[in-house]
Amino acid sequence: MNFLEIANTRQSCRNYNEAKSVEQEKLNAVLEAARLAPSACNGQPYHFTVCHGQAAKDVAVATQGMGMNKFADKAPVMIVVSEQPYVKSAGLGAKLKGNDYRSIDIGIAAAYLTAEATAQGLSSCILGWFDDGKIRKICGIDHPVRLVITLGYADDSDTLRPKKRKSISELVSEK
């Protein structure tokens, strides 16, 4: 599968097959893709906490406040992405330029992770709605949670939906 095929196929899964677990080899490939993602000064200011079983269920509940992410508890794997401190050079650059490189780097790593998940035949959904304090307690982490990514196999009812995107002319200009 080439990258454009991955980009056209990848979508946020909202209906997982609870009976099918994620093979360790596929999980390893997904995490390796995230590890290889570029980051400011190669600092990788993030950490991935992979939750299975009851921990995954508990994290899912912490993403479901106010009726959000009702599907999350069906995903067999929850990957909690927490923010880590900058390396010195990236921290200095962020301060001088007023740019939040950690958020950018976390977004890139999440994109690599979810793209590789698609290449591995897995489905994913990037969640930004969650209870930071609850997830920190569940996972035993000290740093802020920035994203939670569901991972698993889509249920047969989760079919490929048409992409709703802006046209290329709305997104691109050339000078």
C-alpha positions in Angstrom: 0.0 0.0 0.0 1.5 3.3 -1.0 1.1 6.5 1.1 -1.8 7.9 -1.0 -3.6 4.6 -0.7 -3.1 4.8 3.1 -4.3 8.4 3.2 -7.4 7.5 1.2 -8.2 4.4 3.3 -7.4 5.7 6.8 -10.4 7.0 8.7 -11.5 7.4 12.3 -12.9 4.1 13.3 -16.0 4.3 15.5 -17.0 0.6 15.6 -14.4 -2.0 16.6 -14.6 -5.8 16.4 -14.2 -6.6 20.1 -13.6 -10.3 19.4 -10.4 -9.6 17.5 -7.2 -8.6 19.4 -4.3 -6.8 17.9 -1.3 -9.0 17.2 1.9 -7.9 19.0 3.8 -7.8 15.7 1.4 -5.3 14.3 1.4 -3.2 17.5 5.2 -3.2 17.4 5.2 -2.0 13.7 2.8 0.8 14.6 4.9 1.9 17.6 8.1 1.7 15.5 6.6 4.0 12.9 5.8 6.5 15.6 9.4 6.2 16.9 10.7 7.0 13.5 8.6 10.1 13.1 10.5 13.4 12.7 10.6 15.8 15.6 12.2 19.2 16.4 15.9 18.6 17.1 15.1 14.8 17.1 13.9 15.4 20.7 10.8 13.2 20.6 9.0 15.0 23.4 6.4 12.3 23.9 5.8 9.0 25.5 3.4 6.2 24.5 1.6 4.2 27.1 0.0 1.1 25.6 -3.1 -0.1 27.5 -4.7 -3.5 27.0 -7.5 -5.3 28.9 -8.9 -3.6 31.9 -6.4 -0.7 31.6 -7.7 0.0 28.1 -11.3 -0.2 29.3 -10.5 2.3 32.1 -8.8 4.7 29.8 -11.8 4.4 27.4 -14.2 5.4 30.2 -11.9 8.4 30.9 -12.5 9.5 27.2 -16.3 9.3 27.4 -17.3 12.3 29.5 -20.4 14.2 28.4 -21.4 11.4 26.0 -18.3 11.6 23.8 -16.4 8.7 22.3 -19.0 6.1 23.1 -17.3 3.6 20.8 -13.9 3.8 22.6 -14.5 0.9 25.1 -14.8 -1.5 22.2 -11.2 -0.9 21.0 -8.8 -3.5 22.4 -5.9 -1.2 22.6 -5.7 2.4 23.8 -2.4 4.3 23.3 -2.0 7.2 25.6 0.3 9.9 24.3 1.8 12.1 27.0 3.9 15.2 26.6 7.5 15.0 27.8 10.0 17.9 28.4 11.8 19.5 25.4 15.5 18.7 24.7 17.4 21.9 25.4 17.8 23.0 21.7 14.1 22.5 20.9 13.1 24.2 24.1 15.3 27.2 23.3 13.9 27.3 19.8 10.3 27.1 21.1 10.9 30.0 23.5 12.7 32.2 20.9 10.3 31.6 18.1 7.1 31.3 20.2 6.3 28.0 18.6 4.9 24.9 20.4 7.1 22.3 18.8 5.9 19.5 21.2 2.3 19.7 19.9 3.6 19.7 16.4 5.8 16.7 17.1 3.0 14.8 18.9 0.8 15.4 15.8 3.4 14.1 13.5 4.0 11.0 15.6 0.3 10.3 15.8 0.0 10.7 12.0 2.9 8.1 11.5 1.3 5.8 14.0 -2.2 5.9 12.5 -0.8 5.6 8.9 1.1 2.5 9.8 -1.9 1.1 11.6 -3.8 1.4 8.3 -0.9 -0.3 6.4 -1.1 -3.1 9.0 -4.8 -3.6 8.4 -5.8 -2.0 11.7 -8.1 0.9 12.4 -7.6 3.8 14.7 -9.1 7.0 16.0 -7.3 10.0 17.5 -9.1 11.3 20.6 -8.7 14.7 22.0 -11.6 14.6 24.5 -10.5 12.9 27.8 -10.0 13.4 31.5 -6.3 14.0 31.9 -6.2 13.4 35.6 -8.0 10.1 35.4 -5.8 8.8 32.6 -2.6 9.9 34.4 -3.8 7.9 37.5 -4.7 4.8 35.4 -1.4 4.9 33.5 0.8 6.1 36.4 2.2 9.0 34.3 3.3 12.4 35.6 3.2 14.4 32.4 0.2 15.9 30.6 -1.8 13.6 28.3 -2.2 15.1 24.9 -3.9 12.4 22.8 -5.4 9.0 23.2 -5.4 6.7 20.2 -7.8 3.8 19.9 -6.5 0.8 18.0 -8.0 -2.4 16.8 -9.8 -4.1 13.9 -12.9 -2.4 12.5 -16.2 -4.2 12.7 -17.6 -5.2 9.3 -20.2 -2.4 9.7 -17.5 0.3 9.8 -17.3 0.8 6.0 -15.1 3.3 4.2 -16.8 6.7 4.2 -16.4 9.3 1.5 -13.7 11.9 2.6 -15.1 15.4 3.3 -12.2 17.6 2.6 -11.5 21.1 1.2 -10.5 21.2 -2.4 -6.8 21.5 -3.2 -7.4 25.1 -4.5 -8.7 26.1 -1.1 -5.7 24.7 0.7 -2.8 25.5 -1.7 -1.5 28.6 -3.3 1.6 29.1 -5.3 3.8 32.2 -5.7 
